[in-house]
Amino acid sequence: MDTKLKEKLNLLPEEPGCYLMKDKAGEIIYVGKAKVLKNRVRSYFMGSHNTKTQRLVSEIVNFEYIVTESSIEALLLEINLIKKNRPRYNVMLRDDKTYPFIKVTKEKYPRLLITRQVLKDRADYFGPFPNVGAANETKKILDKLYPLRKCNILPKEVCLYYHMHQCLAPCVFEVSREEYPPMVKEIRKFLNGGYEIVSQRLKKEMIQASNELQFEKASELRNQIQSIETVMTKQRMTMLDSKNRDVFGFAVNKGWMSVQVFFVRQGKMIHREVSLFPFYGEKQEDFLTYIGQFYEESEHLIPHEILLPLEVDLESVEALIDTKILQPKRGTKRELVDLAIKNAKVSLQQKFAWLKMQEERTIGAVRRLGEVMNIPIPNRIEAFDNSNLSGTNPVAAMVCFVDGKSEKKEYRKFKIKTVVGADDYASMRKVVYRRYSRVLKEGGPLPDLILVDGGRGQVNAALQVLNNQLGLDIPVAGLVKNEKHKTHELLFGENLDVIVLERRSQAFFLLERIQDEVHRFAISFHRQLRSKNSFSSRLADIEGLGPKRKKLLLTHFKTLKRIGEASLEELHELGLPKKVAEAVKEKLKKMTK
């Protein structure tokens, strides 16, 4: 598993929410939900899995997550995100149904219905509910409590619901219009949070039925109470209307600001965006600058409504953005803002934890290295490695790490022309001299520590040049590999003793990164040079084909095979005279026979 992915897993919060798995192209390939994000996401990368899960995990290179207030909210958010992103590893809802609502119709004699469409028909809609079965169960409870009309068209005689005391039968009997409004009012109160009163009443009835040994009735009442508590849990992931709105929340700490934006489209929260950046003024002012740039300099469309925290200057935002700006103080919209603020705080906490972890991997590892080697902190480390193939095309490479991080602009390559054969020690002396004689001449920075890929011979070769020829007193240590070609030992000191480092310490991991990087850099340079020399030697002795034209051919065609496949016209268009182009084609033709 990638080191960064391991570190990110350790920073997951113990909160409910949704997670989005991404592949190497940054595409979302799976969306899931969790009661505890830390446990669920980490479980993908631990233990054994079935073939299907293994295939998913093999493609995951990154992930992000959204914290929610409850597992039910995570469920609704998961549905929204799956519909929006359509990840290939998720099972799609092929009927594309929306969430169920409970509807009280706007009629002379209102009805109580289950619907998946919110229309502008002046009716009252309550929901959404994550489970249509639970919504139906709640409707059944309400039908028993409040005998509203059930039939779409009024029949000419009473039906079964009348005999079950679940309807007043306005189809047959004269029903006073004053009887309906109180029931509708109580239903509204029930569905808007006043269901606790009914739950308490049902609990009393359940206890009474249990005391009277009416266990079947008590069990039914218990199930009704559980259904009420399940479906009446507040939902913030979906709004009752179909408006497009952006919800902002922000948090600041230690000179950093985190801004979280929830994008609610058609009443559903489908996406979020988080920005982390250092700020240098007042937090409210810097937030205003951010929100202005958010819509002015990006492709974000201005929604019907923007929700902001109370501490933001409303007049300033209204001057920046021409849309409805709200700072809710209570209700669902306020809960959405609070949730955005909570996610902003979590993102900021993860940022600091990440920075701390990165510091331990870099400057912390450098400090520890200095301690165990008993030298000043080696803030600048330069490492050398030689590469050749049976003594041919010998090269060397140097990489530079500053404060534990690679400084690629400081990397150097060396062609070794004066050393005969595979003489690693002579190559090391030559390269070290060339490097530091030039640094002294140009007044460049000297390293605090030099690492060489090799053992006692390579270290002594480097020390001989530094001490005797250049008069430099720079610590030099050797990185010795084991039979598996992995970093094994650090040799240092007057007697080049083994410096003991814990194998799982950040200091040891830093040495591994440096040795792997310098080896990679040396090998890639050697292959590049060998390929170029091979190319040049095969096209040698062609009159009119000098170094510049060889380089032109190599840059354009990359390989000898592609040059051989090119037409004379293509070679001529590239700048080769006709006779030279014919000579190139003829020589390559002979080589392939």
C-alpha positions as CSV (number, residue, x, y, z in Angstrom):
1,M,0.0,0.0,0.0
2,D,1.2,3.5,-0.8
3,T,2.8,5.4,2.1
4,K,0.5,8.4,1.7
5,L,-2.6,6.2,1.7
6,K,-1.5,4.6,4.9
7,E,-1.0,7.9,6.5
8,K,-4.4,9.2,5.3
9,L,-6.1,6.1,6.8
10,N,-4.6,6.9,10.2
11,L,-6.2,10.3,10.1
12,L,-9.8,9.2,9.5
13,P,-12.3,10.5,12.1
14,E,-14.4,8.3,14.3
15,E,-17.6,9.9,12.9
16,P,-20.4,8.7,10.6
17,G,-20.3,9.8,7.0
18,C,-19.7,8.8,3.4
19,Y,-16.4,7.9,1.7
20,L,-15.5,8.2,-2.0
21,M,-12.9,5.8,-3.4
22,K,-10.8,7.1,-6.3
23,D,-8.6,5.4,-8.9
24,K,-5.2,6.6,-10.4
25,A,-7.1,8.9,-12.8
26,G,-8.9,10.6,-9.9
27,E,-12.2,9.1,-11.0
28,I,-14.7,8.2,-8.2
29,I,-15.1,4.4,-8.5
30,Y,-17.0,3.6,-5.3
31,V,-19.2,5.5,-2.8
32,G,-20.0,4.0,0.5
33,K,-21.4,4.9,3.9
34,A,-20.2,4.1,7.5
35,K,-21.3,4.5,11.1
36,V,-17.6,5.0,11.9
37,L,-15.6,6.2,9.0
38,K,-12.2,5.2,10.5
39,N,-13.3,1.6,11.0
40,R,-15.1,1.1,7.7
41,V,-12.6,2.7,5.4
42,R,-9.6,1.0,7.0
43,S,-11.3,-2.4,6.8
44,Y,-10.9,-2.3,3.0
45,F,-7.1,-2.4,3.4
46,M,-6.9,-5.0,6.2
47,G,-7.6,-8.7,6.3
48,S,-8.8,-10.9,3.4
49,H,-11.7,-10.1,1.0
50,N,-13.6,-11.8,-1.7
51,T,-12.6,-11.5,-5.3
52,K,-15.0,-8.6,-6.0
53,T,-13.7,-6.5,-3.1
54,Q,-10.1,-7.3,-3.9
55,R,-10.5,-6.0,-7.4
56,L,-12.0,-2.8,-6.0
57,V,-9.2,-2.3,-3.5
58,S,-6.6,-3.0,-6.1
59,E,-7.7,0.1,-8.0
60,I,-8.0,2.5,-5.0
61,V,-5.1,5.0,-4.9
62,N,-6.9,7.8,-3.0
63,F,-10.1,8.6,-1.2
64,E,-12.1,11.4,0.4
65,Y,-14.9,11.5,2.9
66,I,-17.8,13.7,4.2
67,V,-18.7,13.7,7.8
68,T,-22.5,13.5,8.7
69,E,-24.4,13.8,11.9
70,S,-26.0,10.3,11.8
71,S,-25.8,7.0,9.9
72,I,-29.2,7.7,8.3
73,E,-27.9,11.0,6.9
74,A,-24.9,9.1,5.6
75,L,-27.4,6.7,3.8
76,L,-29.3,9.6,2.1
77,L,-26.0,11.3,1.2
78,E,-24.6,8.0,-0.3
79,I,-27.7,7.8,-2.5
80,N,-27.3,11.3,-3.7
81,L,-23.6,10.8,-4.4
82,I,-24.1,7.6,-6.3
83,K,-26.8,9.2,-8.5
84,K,-24.5,12.1,-9.2
85,N,-21.2,10.3,-9.8
86,R,-22.5,6.9,-11.0
87,P,-19.4,5.0,-9.8
88,R,-18.8,1.7,-11.7
89,Y,-18.5,-0.4,-8.5
90,N,-21.8,0.8,-7.1
91,V,-25.1,-0.9,-7.7
92,M,-27.3,1.7,-9.5
93,L,-30.9,2.3,-8.7
94,R,-32.1,1.6,-12.2
95,D,-35.7,3.0,-11.6
96,D,-34.0,6.2,-10.4
97,K,-36.7,6.6,-7.8
98,T,-36.7,9.7,-5.5
99,Y,-37.3,9.5,-1.7
100,P,-40.7,8.9,-0.4
101,F,-42.7,11.7,1.3
102,I,-45.9,11.8,3.4
103,K,-48.4,14.2,1.8
104,V,-51.5,15.8,3.3
105,T,-53.6,16.9,0.3
106,K,-55.1,20.3,0.0
107,E,-58.8,19.2,-0.5
108,K,-62.1,19.8,1.2
109,Y,-61.6,16.5,3.0
110,P,-57.7,16.0,3.0
111,R,-56.1,12.6,2.5
112,L,-52.8,11.2,3.8
113,L,-50.7,9.8,1.0
114,I,-47.2,8.3,0.3
115,T,-45.6,10.0,-2.7
116,R,-42.2,10.4,-4.4
117,Q,-43.0,13.7,-6.2
118,V,-43.1,17.1,-4.5
119,L,-45.5,19.2,-6.6
120,K,-46.5,22.9,-6.3
121,D,-50.1,22.0,-5.4
122,R,-50.3,23.7,-2.0
123,A,-50.3,20.4,-0.3
124,D,-48.2,19.6,2.8
125,Y,-45.2,17.4,2.3
126,F,-43.2,15.7,5.1
127,G,-40.0,13.9,4.6
128,P,-38.0,12.6,2.9
129,F,-37.8,9.1,4.4
130,P,-34.9,6.8,3.7
131,N,-37.1,3.7,3.9
132,V,-40.5,3.5,2.2
133,G,-41.5,0.6,4.4
134,A,-40.9,2.7,7.5
135,A,-42.8,5.6,5.9
136,N,-45.8,3.3,5.2
137,E,-45.6,2.1,8.8
138,T,-45.8,5.7,10.0
139,K,-48.7,6.4,7.7
140,K,-50.5,3.4,9.2
141,I,-49.9,4.8,12.7
142,L,-51.3,8.2,11.6
143,D,-54.2,6.5,9.9
144,K,-55.1,4.8,13.2
145,L,-54.6,8.1,15.2
146,Y,-56.3,10.5,12.7
147,P,-59.3,9.2,10.7
148,L,-58.8,11.1,7.5
149,R,-60.5,10.2,4.2
150,K,-58.9,7.4,2.4
151,C,-60.7,7.1,-1.0
152,N,-59.6,9.0,-4.1
153,I,-63.1,9.4,-5.3
154,L,-65.9,9.5,-2.7
155,P,-68.0,6.3,-2.8
156,K,-71.7,6.0,-2.3
157,E,-71.4,3.9,0.8
158,V,-69.1,3.4,3.7
159,C,-66.0,1.2,3.3
160,L,-64.0,-1.0,5.6
161,Y,-61.9,1.9,6.9
162,Y,-65.0,3.4,8.5
163,H,-65.7,0.2,10.3
164,M,-62.0,0.1,11.4
165,H,-62.5,3.6,12.8
166,Q,-59.9,5.0,10.4
167,C,-62.2,7.2,8.4
168,L,-65.1,9.6,9.3
169,A,-66.9,8.6,6.0
170,P,-67.6,12.1,4.6
171,C,-68.9,10.2,1.5
172,V,-72.1,9.2,3.4
173,F,-72.2,11.2,6.6
174,E,-72.2,15.0,7.1
175,V,-68.9,15.8,8.6
176,S,-68.3,19.2,10.1
177,R,-65.4,21.0,8.4
178,E,-64.2,22.0,11.8
179,E,-63.2,18.4,12.5
180,Y,-60.5,18.2,9.9
181,P,-58.3,21.2,10.5
182,P,-57.4,20.1,14.1
183,M,-56.4,16.6,12.8
184,V,-54.3,18.1,10.0
185,K,-52.6,20.5,12.5
186,E,-51.8,17.6,14.8
187,I,-50.4,15.6,11.9
188,R,-48.1,18.5,10.9
189,K,-47.0,18.8,14.5
190,F,-46.3,15.0,14.6
191,L,-44.2,15.0,11.5
192,N,-42.4,18.2,12.3
193,G,-41.0,16.7,15.6
194,G,-43.9,16.5,17.9
195,Y,-44.0,12.8,17.6
196,E,-42.4,12.4,21.0
197,I,-45.8,13.1,22.7
198,V,-47.4,10.2,20.7
199,S,-44.4,8.0,21.4
200,Q,-44.8,8.6,25.1
201,R,-48.5,7.8,25.0
202,L,-47.8,4.6,23.1
203,K,-45.1,3.6,25.6
204,K,-47.6,3.9,28.4
205,E,-50.1,1.8,26.5
206,M,-47.3,-0.8,25.8
207,I,-46.4,-1.0,29.5
208,Q,-50.1,-1.3,30.4
209,A,-50.7,-4.0,27.8
210,S,-47.6,-5.9,29.1
211,N,-48.8,-5.6,32.7
212,E,-52.2,-7.0,31.6
213,L,-50.4,-9.9,29.9
214,Q,-51.5,-8.7,26.4
215,F,-48.1,-9.5,24.9
216,E,-49.2,-9.5,21.3
217,K,-50.6,-6.0,21.6
218,A,-47.6,-4.8,23.6
219,S,-45.3,-6.2,20.8
220,E,-47.3,-4.4,18.1
221,L,-47.1,-1.1,20.1
222,R,-43.3,-1.6,20.5
223,N,-42.9,-2.1,16.8
224,Q,-44.9,1.1,16.2
225,I,-42.7,3.1,18.6
226,Q,-39.5,1.8,16.9
227,S,-40.9,2.7,13.4
228,I,-41.7,6.2,14.6
229,E,-38.3,6.7,16.1
230,T,-36.6,5.3,12.9
231,V,-38.4,7.4,10.3
232,M,-38.7,10.6,12.3
233,T,-35.0,11.0,12.7
234,K,-34.2,14.4,11.3
235,Q,-32.7,14.4,7.8
236,R,-30.4,17.2,6.6
237,M,-29.0,15.6,3.5
238,T,-32.2,16.4,1.5
239,M,-34.4,19.5,1.7
240,L,-38.2,19.6,1.1
241,D,-38.0,22.0,-1.8
242,S,-36.3,21.7,-5.2
243,K,-34.1,24.8,-4.9
244,N,-30.4,24.9,-5.8
245,R,-28.4,26.3,-2.9
246,D,-24.8,26.5,-1.7
247,V,-24.1,26.0,2.0
248,F,-20.9,27.5,3.4
249,G,-19.1,26.8,6.6
250,F,-15.5,27.7,7.7
251,A,-13.1,27.2,10.5
252,V,-9.7,28.8,11.3
253,N,-6.8,27.7,13.4
254,K,-3.0,28.4,13.6
255,G,-3.2,30.8,10.6
256,W,-5.0,28.4,8.4
257,M,-8.6,28.6,7.1
258,S,-10.8,25.7,6.0
259,V,-13.9,26.5,3.9
260,Q,-16.4,23.8,3.2
261,V,-19.1,24.2,0.6
262,F,-22.1,21.9,0.2
263,F,-23.8,21.9,-3.2
264,V,-27.5,21.3,-2.9
265,R,-29.2,20.7,-6.2
266,Q,-32.9,20.0,-6.7
267,G,-33.1,19.8,-3.0
268,K,-30.4,17.1,-2.7
269,M,-26.8,17.5,-1.4
270,I,-24.8,15.9,-4.2
271,H,-21.3,17.3,-3.8
272,R,-18.9,19.1,-1.5
273,E,-15.8,21.1,-2.0
274,V,-13.2,22.0,0.6
275,S,-10.4,24.6,0.4
276,L,-7.5,24.9,2.9
277,F,-5.2,27.9,2.7
278,P,-3.2,30.2,5.0
279,F,-4.8,33.5,5.8
280,Y,-3.1,36.7,6.9
281,G,-5.9,39.1,8.0
282,E,-9.2,39.0,9.8
283,K,-11.0,35.7,9.3
284,Q,-14.3,37.3,8.3
285,E,-12.6,39.5,5.8
286,D,-10.5,36.7,4.3
287,F,-13.7,34.6,4.0
288,L,-15.4,37.4,2.1
289,T,-12.5,37.5,-0.3
290,Y,-12.7,33.8,-0.8
291,I,-16.5,33.7,-1.5
292,G,-16.1,36.6,-3.9
293,Q,-13.4,34.7,-5.9
294,F,-15.4,31.5,-5.6
295,Y,-18.1,32.8,-8.0
296,E,-16.1,35.5,-9.8
297,E,-13.0,33.6,-10.9
298,S,-14.4,30.0,-11.2
299,E,-17.0,28.1,-13.1
300,H,-19.3,27.8,-10.1
301,L,-22.9,28.8,-11.0
302,I,-24.7,31.2,-8.7
303,P,-27.5,29.2,-7.1
304,H,-31.0,30.4,-6.1
305,E,-29.9,30.6,-2.4
306,I,-26.7,30.8,-0.4
307,L,-26.6,29.8,3.3
308,L,-23.9,31.4,5.5
309,P,-22.7,31.3,9.1
310,L,-24.0,34.1,11.3
311,E,-20.6,35.7,11.8
312,V,-20.3,36.7,8.2
313,D,-21.1,40.3,7.1
314,L,-24.4,39.8,5.2
315,E,-24.4,43.2,3.5
316,S,-20.9,42.6,2.1
317,V,-21.9,39.2,0.6
318,E,-25.1,40.7,-0.8
319,A,-22.9,43.3,-2.5
320,L,-20.7,40.6,-4.0
321,I,-23.3,38.1,-5.2
322,D,-26.7,38.8,-6.8
323,T,-28.8,36.1,-5.3
324,K,-30.7,35.3,-2.1
325,I,-28.4,35.2,0.9
326,L,-29.5,33.7,4.2
327,Q,-28.0,33.3,7.6
328,P,-30.4,30.8,9.3
329,K,-30.7,30.9,13.0
330,R,-32.7,27.7,13.5
331,G,-34.3,24.8,11.6
332,T,-33.0,22.5,8.9
333,K,-31.0,25.2,7.1
334,R,-29.2,26.2,10.2
335,E,-28.3,22.5,10.7
336,L,-26.9,22.3,7.2
337,V,-24.7,25.4,7.9
338,D,-23.6,23.8,11.2
339,L,-22.7,20.6,9.4
340,A,-20.6,22.5,6.9
341,I,-18.8,24.2,9.8
342,K,-18.2,20.8,11.4
343,N,-16.7,19.4,8.2
344,A,-14.5,22.5,7.9
345,K,-13.2,21.9,11.4
346,V,-12.5,18.2,10.7
347,S,-10.6,19.1,7.5
348,L,-8.5,21.6,9.4
349,Q,-7.7,19.0,12.1
350,Q,-6.7,16.5,9.4
351,K,-4.5,19.2,7.8
352,F,-2.6,19.8,11.0
353,A,-2.3,16.1,11.7
354,W,-0.9,15.6,8.2
355,L,1.6,18.5,8.6
356,K,2.7,17.0,11.9
357,M,3.2,13.6,10.2
358,Q,5.0,15.1,7.3
359,E,7.3,17.0,9.7
360,E,8.1,13.7,11.5
361,R,8.9,12.1,8.1
362,T,11.2,14.9,7.0
363,I,12.8,17.4,9.5
364,G,12.0,15.1,12.4
365,A,13.8,12.2,10.7
366,V,16.8,14.6,9.9
367,R,17.0,15.6,13.5
368,R,17.0,12.0,14.6
369,L,19.7,11.1,12.1
370,G,21.9,13.8,13.5
371,E,21.3,12.5,17.0
372,V,22.3,8.9,16.3
373,M,25.3,9.9,14.2
374,N,26.3,12.5,16.8
375,I,26.7,15.3,14.3
376,P,24.9,18.7,13.8
377,I,21.4,18.4,12.2
378,P,22.1,17.4,8.5
379,N,19.6,19.7,6.9
380,R,21.3,19.3,3.5
381,I,22.1,15.8,2.5
382,E,23.8,14.9,-0.8
383,A,24.0,11.3,-2.0
384,F,26.1,9.6,-4.7
385,D,25.7,6.4,-6.7
386,N,27.7,5.0,-9.7
387,S,26.3,2.9,-12.6
388,N,27.9,1.0,-15.4
389,L,27.5,-2.2,-17.4
390,S,30.6,-4.3,-17.3
391,G,32.7,-1.1,-17.2
392,T,31.0,0.4,-20.3
393,N,29.3,3.8,-20.3
394,P,30.2,4.6,-16.6
395,V,28.1,7.3,-15.1
396,A,27.3,8.7,-11.6
397,A,24.4,10.6,-10.1
398,M,23.9,12.9,-7.1
399,V,20.6,13.7,-5.4
400,C,20.0,16.3,-2.8
401,F,17.6,16.3,0.1
402,V,16.9,19.5,2.1
403,D,15.1,19.2,5.4
404,G,14.2,15.6,4.5
405,K,12.6,16.5,1.1
406,S,14.1,16.0,-2.3
407,E,15.3,19.1,-4.2
408,K,15.2,17.9,-7.8
409,K,16.6,21.1,-9.2
410,E,19.8,20.3,-7.2
411,Y,20.3,16.9,-8.8
412,R,23.4,16.3,-10.9
413,K,24.6,13.8,-13.5
414,F,28.2,12.9,-14.3
415,K,29.7,11.2,-17.3
416,I,32.9,9.4,-16.3
417,K,35.3,9.4,-19.2
418,T,38.8,9.1,-17.5
419,V,38.2,5.9,-15.5
420,V,39.0,2.6,-17.3
421,G,36.7,-0.4,-16.5
422,A,34.4,-1.0,-13.6
423,D,36.5,0.8,-11.0
424,D,33.8,1.9,-8.5
425,Y,36.3,3.5,-6.1
426,A,38.1,5.6,-8.8
427,S,34.7,6.7,-10.1
428,M,33.7,7.8,-6.7
429,R,36.9,9.8,-6.2
430,K,36.4,11.4,-9.6
431,V,32.8,12.4,-9.1
432,V,33.3,13.7,-5.5
433,Y,36.2,15.9,-6.7
434,R,34.3,17.3,-9.7
435,R,31.2,18.1,-7.5
436,Y,32.9,19.9,-4.6
437,S,35.7,21.6,-6.4
438,R,33.0,23.3,-8.5
439,V,30.9,24.1,-5.4
440,L,34.0,25.7,-3.9
441,K,34.8,27.6,-7.1
442,E,31.2,28.9,-7.5
443,G,30.5,29.5,-3.8
444,G,27.6,27.2,-3.6
445,P,26.1,25.5,-0.5
446,L,28.1,22.6,0.9
447,P,26.1,19.6,2.4
448,D,25.9,18.8,6.1
449,L,26.2,15.1,5.3
450,I,27.3,13.1,2.3
451,L,25.9,9.6,1.7
452,V,27.5,7.2,-0.8
453,D,25.8,4.0,-2.1
454,G,28.4,1.4,-1.0
455,G,30.6,0.2,1.8
456,R,34.0,1.0,3.3
457,G,35.8,1.3,0.0
458,Q,33.4,3.9,-1.4
459,V,33.3,5.9,1.9
460,N,37.1,6.0,2.1
461,A,37.4,7.0,-1.5
462,A,35.1,10.0,-0.9
463,L,36.9,11.0,2.4
464,Q,40.3,10.8,0.7
465,V,39.2,13.5,-1.9
466,L,37.4,15.7,0.6
467,N,40.1,15.7,3.3
468,N,43.3,15.4,1.3
469,Q,42.6,17.2,-2.0
470,L,39.9,19.7,-1.2
471,G,40.5,20.3,2.5
472,L,36.8,19.8,3.5
473,D,35.6,18.3,6.7
474,I,32.1,17.0,5.8
475,P,30.7,13.8,7.4
476,V,30.5,10.9,5.0
477,A,28.5,7.8,5.6
478,G,27.9,4.6,3.5
479,L,24.6,3.0,2.7
480,V,25.0,-0.8,2.5
481,K,22.3,-2.9,0.8
482,N,21.4,-6.5,1.7
483,E,21.1,-9.5,-0.7
484,K,17.6,-8.2,-1.7
485,H,19.1,-4.9,-2.7
486,K,17.3,-3.0,0.1
487,T,18.8,-0.5,2.5
488,H,20.4,-2.5,5.3
489,E,23.2,-0.7,7.2
490,L,24.5,2.8,7.8
491,L,28.4,2.9,8.2
492,F,29.8,6.0,9.8
493,G,32.6,7.2,12.1
494,E,36.3,6.8,12.4
495,N,36.1,3.1,12.2
496,L,33.1,3.1,9.9
497,D,31.0,1.3,12.5
498,V,27.3,0.3,11.9
499,I,25.0,3.0,13.2
500,V,22.0,1.3,14.8
501,L,18.6,2.6,13.6
502,E,15.2,1.1,14.3
503,R,14.0,-0.5,11.1
504,R,10.6,1.2,11.4
505,S,11.9,4.6,12.4
506,Q,11.4,7.7,10.3
507,A,15.1,8.2,10.1
508,F,15.6,4.8,8.6
509,F,12.8,5.4,6.1
510,L,14.5,8.6,5.1
511,L,17.7,6.8,4.3
512,E,15.7,4.3,2.3
513,R,14.1,7.0,0.2
514,I,17.4,8.7,-0.4
515,Q,19.2,5.5,-1.5
516,D,16.3,4.4,-3.7
517,E,16.2,7.9,-5.3
518,V,19.9,8.1,-6.1
519,H,19.9,4.6,-7.5
520,R,16.9,5.3,-9.7
521,F,18.5,8.6,-10.9
522,A,21.8,6.9,-11.7
523,I,20.2,3.9,-13.5
524,S,17.9,6.1,-15.6
525,F,20.9,8.3,-16.7
526,H,23.0,5.2,-17.6
527,R,20.2,3.7,-19.7
528,Q,19.7,7.0,-21.4
529,L,23.3,7.4,-22.3
530,R,23.7,3.7,-23.4
531,S,20.7,4.1,-25.7
532,K,22.1,7.3,-27.2
533,N,25.5,5.8,-27.7
534,S,24.0,2.7,-29.3
535,F,22.0,4.9,-31.6
536,S,25.1,7.0,-32.6
537,S,27.3,4.0,-33.2
538,R,24.9,2.3,-35.5
539,L,24.6,5.4,-37.6
540,A,28.4,6.0,-37.6
541,D,30.4,6.6,-40.8
542,I,27.6,8.0,-42.8
543,E,28.9,11.0,-44.7
544,G,27.0,14.2,-43.9
545,L,25.3,12.8,-40.7
546,G,27.0,14.6,-37.9
547,P,26.0,14.9,-34.2
548,K,23.4,17.5,-34.8
549,R,21.5,15.5,-37.4
550,K,21.8,12.3,-35.3
551,K,20.2,14.2,-32.4
552,L,17.5,15.5,-34.7
553,L,16.7,12.0,-35.8
554,L,16.7,10.6,-32.2
555,T,14.5,13.4,-31.0
556,H,12.0,13.0,-33.7
557,F,11.8,9.3,-34.3
558,K,13.0,8.0,-30.8
559,T,14.1,4.6,-32.2
560,L,16.1,3.1,-35.0
561,K,13.1,0.9,-36.0
562,R,11.0,4.0,-36.6
563,I,13.7,5.7,-38.6
564,G,13.9,2.5,-40.8
565,E,10.2,2.6,-41.3
566,A,10.2,6.3,-42.3
567,S,10.1,7.3,-46.0
568,L,12.8,9.3,-47.8
569,E,10.3,12.2,-48.0
570,E,9.9,12.2,-44.2
571,L,13.6,12.2,-43.7
572,H,14.1,14.9,-46.2
573,E,11.3,17.1,-44.6
574,L,13.1,16.7,-41.3
575,G,16.1,18.4,-42.8
576,L,18.3,15.6,-44.1
577,P,19.7,16.1,-47.6
578,K,18.5,13.5,-50.1
579,K,21.8,11.7,-50.3
580,V,22.2,11.5,-46.5
581,A,18.6,10.2,-46.2
582,E,19.3,7.5,-48.8
583,A,22.5,6.5,-47.0
584,V,20.6,6.2,-43.6
585,K,17.9,4.0,-45.2
586,E,20.5,1.9,-46.9
587,K,22.6,1.3,-43.7
588,L,19.5,0.5,-41.6
589,K,18.4,-1.9,-44.3
590,K,21.7,-3.8,-44.2
591,M,21.5,-4.0,-40.4
592,T,18.2,-5.7,-40.5
593,K,19.3,-8.4,-42.9
